[in-house]
């Protein structure tokens, strides 16, 4: 819980100082399920540039260093299993499916979403409705 409060402070500092070419970015950052950092920018007000994206990456790298976590491992997948967020390496997906740990209707966190609408509509979806469906070898 103390880490969550510390992150909240970091997010507030970041979003209040977030700039794109010197113009403030109307931003949002929050921690979900104690595991996912969601950062959004309202690009209707100010477009996000390479430099402003780089600053968000720097913040995530600072979080990695401070809390000794790896947040850029794209091979880690997240699912809701028995009402808890469970991480699984992509290389273990078929094993988990074959042994019933992950089912086609298991909720998957689709971290490929790119907009707020996609995040709201398609972030938590059944595995069978995700890009992982093509990788599934179901018996």
Secondary structure, DSSP 8 states (H G I E B T S, - for coil): -HHHHHHHHHHHHHHHH-EETTEE--EEEEEETTTEEEEEE-TTTS---HHHHHHHHHHHHHHHHHHT-----TTEEEEEETTEEEEEEGGGHHHHHHTTSS-TTSEEE-TT--SHHHHHHHSEEEGGGSGGGGG----
